[in-house]
Amino acid sequence: MLDKKGIIHALRHKKDLDEAASAYKDINKVMLLQQDLVVIRHKLLPLAVIKG
């Protein structure tokens, strides 16, 4: 059933190690929807990404 939907449930190839883009949400949209629950005091941005 998962195969028919294109859902990877086991690693079959090295290319399957890539991250799923759908796992990430737009942080600005998320924070906008949560504005009644949180107060944004600082916004941090990444300076670099190191993959090893």
PDB file of N, CA, C and O in Angstrom, chain B, residues numbered from 101:
ATOM      1  N   MET B 101       0.824  -1.191   0.000  1.00  0.00           N
ATOM      2  CA  MET B 101       0.000   0.000   0.000  1.00  0.00           C
ATOM      3  C   MET B 101       0.874   1.262   0.000  1.00  0.00           C
ATOM      4  O   MET B 101       0.589   2.204  -0.739  1.00  0.00           O
ATOM      5  N   LEU B 102       1.923   1.289   0.812  1.00  0.00           N
ATOM      6  CA  LEU B 102       2.802   2.457   0.836  1.00  0.00           C
ATOM      7  C   LEU B 102       3.520   2.632  -0.494  1.00  0.00           C
ATOM      8  O   LEU B 102       3.710   3.757  -0.959  1.00  0.00           O
ATOM      9  N   ASP B 103       3.921   1.519  -1.109  1.00  0.00           N
ATOM     10  CA  ASP B 103       4.607   1.590  -2.405  1.00  0.00           C
ATOM     11  C   ASP B 103       3.726   2.244  -3.465  1.00  0.00           C
ATOM     12  O   ASP B 103       4.215   3.030  -4.276  1.00  0.00           O
ATOM     13  N   LYS B 104       2.450   1.931  -3.468  1.00  0.00           N
ATOM     14  CA  LYS B 104       1.530   2.494  -4.460  1.00  0.00           C
ATOM     15  C   LYS B 104       1.402   4.011  -4.321  1.00  0.00           C
ATOM     16  O   LYS B 104       1.163   4.714  -5.302  1.00  0.00           O
ATOM     17  N   LYS B 105       1.564   4.504  -3.098  1.00  0.00           N
ATOM     18  CA  LYS B 105       1.465   5.940  -2.842  1.00  0.00           C
ATOM     19  C   LYS B 105       2.806   6.645  -2.985  1.00  0.00           C
ATOM     20  O   LYS B 105       2.884   7.865  -2.841  1.00  0.00           O
ATOM     21  N   GLY B 106       3.877   5.877  -3.271  1.00  0.00           N
ATOM     22  CA  GLY B 106       5.197   6.475  -3.431  1.00  0.00           C
ATOM     23  C   GLY B 106       5.864   6.825  -2.112  1.00  0.00           C
ATOM     24  O   GLY B 106       6.771   7.657  -2.072  1.00  0.00           O
ATOM     25  N   ILE B 107       5.419   6.192  -1.031  1.00  0.00           N
ATOM     26  CA  ILE B 107       5.979   6.449   0.294  1.00  0.00           C
ATOM     27  C   ILE B 107       7.117   5.475   0.553  1.00  0.00           C
ATOM     28  O   ILE B 107       6.934   4.259   0.482  1.00  0.00           O
ATOM     29  N   ILE B 108       8.293   6.015   0.855  1.00  0.00           N
ATOM     30  CA  ILE B 108       9.456   5.175   1.138  1.00  0.00           C
ATOM     31  C   ILE B 108       9.397   4.757   2.597  1.00  0.00           C
ATOM     32  O   ILE B 108       9.370   5.604   3.489  1.00  0.00           O
ATOM     33  N   HIS B 109       9.377   3.464   2.838  1.00  0.00           N
ATOM     34  CA  HIS B 109       9.331   2.965   4.207  1.00  0.00           C
ATOM     35  C   HIS B 109      10.551   2.127   4.546  1.00  0.00           C
ATOM     36  O   HIS B 109      10.641   1.571   5.641  1.00  0.00           O
ATOM     37  N   ALA B 110      11.488   2.033   3.617  1.00  0.00           N
ATOM     38  CA  ALA B 110      12.757   1.343   3.845  1.00  0.00           C
ATOM     39  C   ALA B 110      13.760   1.888   2.840  1.00  0.00           C
ATOM     40  O   ALA B 110      13.385   2.286   1.737  1.00  0.00           O
ATOM     41  N   LEU B 111      15.022   1.906   3.213  1.00  0.00           N
ATOM     42  CA  LEU B 111      16.059   2.375   2.291  1.00  0.00           C
ATOM     43  C   LEU B 111      16.401   1.264   1.311  1.00  0.00           C
ATOM     44  O   LEU B 111      16.827   0.178   1.704  1.00  0.00           O
ATOM     45  N   ARG B 112      16.211   1.549   0.047  1.00  0.00           N
ATOM     46  CA  ARG B 112      16.519   0.564  -0.990  1.00  0.00           C
ATOM     47  C   ARG B 112      17.769   0.955  -1.763  1.00  0.00           C
ATOM     48  O   ARG B 112      18.514   0.096  -2.234  1.00  0.00           O
ATOM     49  N   HIS B 113      17.993   2.262  -1.889  1.00  0.00           N
ATOM     50  CA  HIS B 113      19.124   2.786  -2.645  1.00  0.00           C
ATOM     51  C   HIS B 113      19.739   3.944  -1.863  1.00  0.00           C
ATOM     52  O   HIS B 113      19.087   4.538  -1.004  1.00  0.00           O
ATOM     53  N   LYS B 114      20.975   4.252  -2.161  1.00  0.00           N
ATOM     54  CA  LYS B 114      21.650   5.363  -1.489  1.00  0.00           C
ATOM     55  C   LYS B 114      20.918   6.683  -1.736  1.00  0.00           C
ATOM     56  O   LYS B 114      20.928   7.563  -0.875  1.00  0.00           O
ATOM     57  N   LYS B 115      20.283   6.830  -2.905  1.00  0.00           N
ATOM     58  CA  LYS B 115      19.560   8.061  -3.220  1.00  0.00           C
ATOM     59  C   LYS B 115      18.348   8.278  -2.309  1.00  0.00           C
ATOM     60  O   LYS B 115      17.835   9.393  -2.226  1.00  0.00           O
ATOM     61  N   ASP B 116      17.889   7.231  -1.627  1.00  0.00           N
ATOM     62  CA  ASP B 116      16.754   7.352  -0.711  1.00  0.00           C
ATOM     63  C   ASP B 116      17.110   8.096   0.574  1.00  0.00           C
ATOM     64  O   ASP B 116      16.227   8.392   1.380  1.00  0.00           O
ATOM     65  N   LEU B 117      18.394   8.401   0.775  1.00  0.00           N
ATOM     66  CA  LEU B 117      18.831   9.095   1.982  1.00  0.00           C
ATOM     67  C   LEU B 117      18.540  10.591   1.941  1.00  0.00           C
ATOM     68  O   LEU B 117      18.684  11.269   2.958  1.00  0.00           O
ATOM     69  N   ASP B 118      18.136  11.118   0.795  1.00  0.00           N
ATOM     70  CA  ASP B 118      17.845  12.543   0.675  1.00  0.00           C
ATOM     71  C   ASP B 118      16.658  12.910   1.563  1.00  0.00           C
ATOM     72  O   ASP B 118      15.753  12.098   1.758  1.00  0.00           O
ATOM     73  N   GLU B 119      16.658  14.115   2.093  1.00  0.00           N
ATOM     74  CA  GLU B 119      15.573  14.565   2.954  1.00  0.00           C
ATOM     75  C   GLU B 119      14.332  14.891   2.130  1.00  0.00           C
ATOM     76  O   GLU B 119      14.427  15.355   0.994  1.00  0.00           O
ATOM     77  N   ALA B 120      13.184  14.643   2.713  1.00  0.00           N
ATOM     78  CA  ALA B 120      11.920  14.933   2.043  1.00  0.00           C
ATOM     79  C   ALA B 120      11.599  16.418   2.188  1.00  0.00           C
ATOM     80  O   ALA B 120      11.496  16.928   3.304  1.00  0.00           O
ATOM     81  N   ALA B 121      11.445  17.096   1.086  1.00  0.00           N
ATOM     82  CA  ALA B 121      11.137  18.534   1.119  1.00  0.00           C
ATOM     83  C   ALA B 121       9.808  18.803   1.819  1.00  0.00           C
ATOM     84  O   ALA B 121       9.630  19.857   2.430  1.00  0.00           O
ATOM     85  N   SER B 122       8.881  17.862   1.734  1.00  0.00           N
ATOM     86  CA  SER B 122       7.570  18.051   2.359  1.00  0.00           C
ATOM     87  C   SER B 122       7.636  17.987   3.885  1.00  0.00           C
ATOM     88  O   SER B 122       6.642  18.270   4.555  1.00  0.00           O
ATOM     89  N   ALA B 123       8.793  17.618   4.444  1.00  0.00           N
ATOM     90  CA  ALA B 123       8.949  17.554   5.901  1.00  0.00           C
ATOM     91  C   ALA B 123       9.127  18.943   6.505  1.00  0.00           C
ATOM     92  O   ALA B 123       9.015  19.105   7.721  1.00  0.00           O
ATOM     93  N   TYR B 124       9.397  19.928   5.691  1.00  0.00           N
ATOM     94  CA  TYR B 124       9.664  21.276   6.179  1.00  0.00           C
ATOM     95  C   TYR B 124       8.480  22.195   5.913  1.00  0.00           C
ATOM     96  O   TYR B 124       7.826  22.106   4.874  1.00  0.00           O
ATOM     97  N   LYS B 125       8.220  23.068   6.859  1.00  0.00           N
ATOM     98  CA  LYS B 125       7.130  24.035   6.715  1.00  0.00           C
ATOM     99  C   LYS B 125       7.727  25.437   6.635  1.00  0.00           C
ATOM    100  O   LYS B 125       8.838  25.674   7.110  1.00  0.00           O
ATOM    101  N   ASP B 126       6.994  26.348   6.042  1.00  0.00           N
ATOM    102  CA  ASP B 126       7.399  27.752   5.969  1.00  0.00           C
ATOM    103  C   ASP B 126       7.287  28.346   7.371  1.00  0.00           C
ATOM    104  O   ASP B 126       6.183  28.521   7.885  1.00  0.00           O
ATOM    105  N   ILE B 127       8.424  28.655   7.990  1.00  0.00           N
ATOM    106  CA  ILE B 127       8.435  29.128   9.377  1.00  0.00           C
ATOM    107  C   ILE B 127       7.656  30.429   9.548  1.00  0.00           C
ATOM    108  O   ILE B 127       7.056  30.650  10.600  1.00  0.00           O
ATOM    109  N   ASN B 128       7.654  31.280   8.546  1.00  0.00           N
ATOM    110  CA  ASN B 128       6.897  32.536   8.645  1.00  0.00           C
ATOM    111  C   ASN B 128       5.398  32.267   8.727  1.00  0.00           C
ATOM    112  O   ASN B 128       4.683  32.919   9.487  1.00  0.00           O
ATOM    113  N   LYS B 129       4.934  31.310   7.945  1.00  0.00           N
ATOM    114  CA  LYS B 129       3.518  30.950   7.975  1.00  0.00           C
ATOM    115  C   LYS B 129       3.161  30.296   9.312  1.00  0.00           C
ATOM    116  O   LYS B 129       2.111  30.583   9.887  1.00  0.00           O
ATOM    117  N   VAL B 130       4.032  29.420   9.802  1.00  0.00           N
ATOM    118  CA  VAL B 130       3.792  28.755  11.083  1.00  0.00           C
ATOM    119  C   VAL B 130       3.698  29.781  12.207  1.00  0.00           C
ATOM    120  O   VAL B 130       2.779  29.726  13.024  1.00  0.00           O
ATOM    121  N   MET B 131       4.641  30.712  12.251  1.00  0.00           N
ATOM    122  CA  MET B 131       4.650  31.715  13.317  1.00  0.00           C
ATOM    123  C   MET B 131       3.455  32.662  13.211  1.00  0.00           C
ATOM    124  O   MET B 131       2.915  33.096  14.229  1.00  0.00           O
ATOM    125  N   LEU B 132       3.047  32.978  12.003  1.00  0.00           N
ATOM    126  CA  LEU B 132       1.869  33.822  11.813  1.00  0.00           C
ATOM    127  C   LEU B 132       0.624  33.144  12.390  1.00  0.00           C
ATOM    128  O   LEU B 132      -0.207  33.792  13.026  1.00  0.00           O
ATOM    129  N   LEU B 133       0.507  31.845  12.162  1.00  0.00           N
ATOM    130  CA  LEU B 133      -0.644  31.104  12.679  1.00  0.00           C
ATOM    131  C   LEU B 133      -0.592  30.929  14.198  1.00  0.00           C
ATOM    132  O   LEU B 133      -1.613  30.635  14.820  1.00  0.00           O
ATOM    133  N   GLN B 134       0.582  31.107  14.798  1.00  0.00           N
ATOM    134  CA  GLN B 134       0.751  30.930  16.243  1.00  0.00           C
ATOM    135  C   GLN B 134       0.877  32.263  16.984  1.00  0.00           C
ATOM    136  O   GLN B 134       1.232  32.276  18.163  1.00  0.00           O
ATOM    137  N   GLN B 135       0.598  33.365  16.325  1.00  0.00           N
ATOM    138  CA  GLN B 135       0.847  34.678  16.923  1.00  0.00           C
ATOM    139  C   GLN B 135       0.061  34.928  18.209  1.00  0.00           C
ATOM    140  O   GLN B 135       0.455  35.776  19.011  1.00  0.00           O
ATOM    141  N   ASP B 136      -1.029  34.217  18.419  1.00  0.00           N
ATOM    142  CA  ASP B 136      -1.761  34.381  19.675  1.00  0.00           C
ATOM    143  C   ASP B 136      -1.155  33.553  20.810  1.00  0.00           C
ATOM    144  O   ASP B 136      -1.585  33.669  21.957  1.00  0.00           O
ATOM    145  N   LEU B 137      -0.156  32.715  20.497  1.00  0.00           N
ATOM    146  CA  LEU B 137       0.461  31.850  21.501  1.00  0.00           C
ATOM    147  C   LEU B 137       1.888  32.244  21.861  1.00  0.00           C
ATOM    148  O   LEU B 137       2.373  31.899  22.939  1.00  0.00           O
ATOM    149  N   VAL B 138       2.559  32.958  20.976  1.00  0.00           N
ATOM    150  CA  VAL B 138       3.980  33.256  21.185  1.00  0.00           C
ATOM    151  C   VAL B 138       4.284  34.725  20.913  1.00  0.00           C
ATOM    152  O   VAL B 138       3.532  35.421  20.230  1.00  0.00           O
ATOM    153  N   VAL B 139       5.406  35.174  21.467  1.00  0.00           N
ATOM    154  CA  VAL B 139       5.931  36.503  21.178  1.00  0.00           C
ATOM    155  C   VAL B 139       7.313  36.301  20.573  1.00  0.00           C
ATOM    156  O   VAL B 139       8.190  35.718  21.210  1.00  0.00           O
ATOM    157  N   ILE B 140       7.512  36.773  19.363  1.00  0.00           N
ATOM    158  CA  ILE B 140       8.811  36.638  18.705  1.00  0.00           C
ATOM    159  C   ILE B 140       9.722  37.737  19.238  1.00  0.00           C
ATOM    160  O   ILE B 140       9.427  38.924  19.100  1.00  0.00           O
ATOM    161  N   ARG B 141      10.829  37.329  19.846  1.00  0.00           N
ATOM    162  CA  ARG B 141      11.775  38.298  20.400  1.00  0.00           C
ATOM    163  C   ARG B 141      13.015  38.425  19.534  1.00  0.00           C
ATOM    164  O   ARG B 141      13.604  39.502  19.443  1.00  0.00           O
ATOM    165  N   HIS B 142      13.410  37.344  18.905  1.00  0.00           N
ATOM    166  CA  HIS B 142      14.592  37.350  18.047  1.00  0.00           C
ATOM    167  C   HIS B 142      14.339  36.416  16.876  1.00  0.00           C
ATOM    168  O   HIS B 142      13.630  35.419  17.008  1.00  0.00           O
ATOM    169  N   LYS B 143      14.914  36.740  15.749  1.00  0.00           N
ATOM    170  CA  LYS B 143      14.848  35.866  14.581  1.00  0.00           C
ATOM    171  C   LYS B 143      16.280  35.499  14.210  1.00  0.00           C
ATOM    172  O   LYS B 143      17.094  36.370  13.903  1.00  0.00           O
ATOM    173  N   LEU B 144      16.578  34.215  14.239  1.00  0.00           N
ATOM    174  CA  LEU B 144      17.924  33.736  13.953  1.00  0.00           C
ATOM    175  C   LEU B 144      18.003  33.200  12.532  1.00  0.00           C
ATOM    176  O   LEU B 144      17.059  32.580  12.042  1.00  0.00           O
ATOM    177  N   LEU B 145      19.112  33.437  11.882  1.00  0.00           N
ATOM    178  CA  LEU B 145      19.342  32.934  10.532  1.00  0.00           C
ATOM    179  C   LEU B 145      20.624  32.108  10.523  1.00  0.00           C
ATOM    180  O   LEU B 145      21.598  32.484  11.175  1.00  0.00           O
ATOM    181  N   PRO B 146      20.644  30.997   9.800  1.00  0.00           N
ATOM    182  CA  PRO B 146      21.862  30.183   9.741  1.00  0.00           C
ATOM    183  C   PRO B 146      22.963  30.903   8.966  1.00  0.00           C
ATOM    184  O   PRO B 146      22.703  31.569   7.964  1.00  0.00           O
ATOM    185  N   LEU B 147      24.187  30.758   9.444  1.00  0.00           N
ATOM    186  CA  LEU B 147      25.335  31.345   8.757  1.00  0.00           C
ATOM    187  C   LEU B 147      25.974  30.347   7.800  1.00  0.00           C
ATOM    188  O   LEU B 147      26.512  30.730   6.761  1.00  0.00           O
ATOM    189  N   ALA B 148      25.911  29.069   8.155  1.00  0.00           N
ATOM    190  CA  ALA B 148      26.529  28.034   7.325  1.00  0.00           C
ATOM    191  C   ALA B 148      25.896  26.690   7.642  1.00  0.00           C
ATOM    192  O   ALA B 148      25.339  26.489   8.721  1.00  0.00           O
ATOM    193  N   VAL B 149      25.988  25.780   6.694  1.00  0.00           N
ATOM    194  CA  VAL B 149      25.534  24.409   6.882  1.00  0.00           C
ATOM    195  C   VAL B 149      26.692  23.500   6.515  1.00  0.00           C
ATOM    196  O   VAL B 149      27.262  23.611   5.429  1.00  0.00           O
ATOM    197  N   ILE B 150      27.037  22.598   7.428  1.00  0.00           N
ATOM    198  CA  ILE B 150      28.136  21.663   7.180  1.00  0.00           C
ATOM    199  C   ILE B 150      27.579  20.251   7.220  1.00  0.00           C
ATOM    200  O   ILE B 150      27.008  19.825   8.223  1.00  0.00           O
ATOM    201  N   LYS B 151      27.748  19.541   6.135  1.00  0.00           N
ATOM    202  CA  LYS B 151      27.333  18.137   6.080  1.00  0.00           C
ATOM    203  C   LYS B 151      28.588  17.292   5.953  1.00  0.00           C
ATOM    204  O   LYS B 151      29.487  17.607   5.174  1.00  0.00           O
ATOM    205  N   GLY B 152      28.638  16.233   6.715  1.00  0.00           N
ATOM    206  CA  GLY B 152      29.858  15.432   6.689  1.00  0.00           C
ATOM    207  C   GLY B 152      29.670  14.002   6.397  1.00  0.00           C
ATOM    208  O   GLY B 152      30.642  13.247   6.354  1.00  0.00           O
TER     209      GLY B 152
END
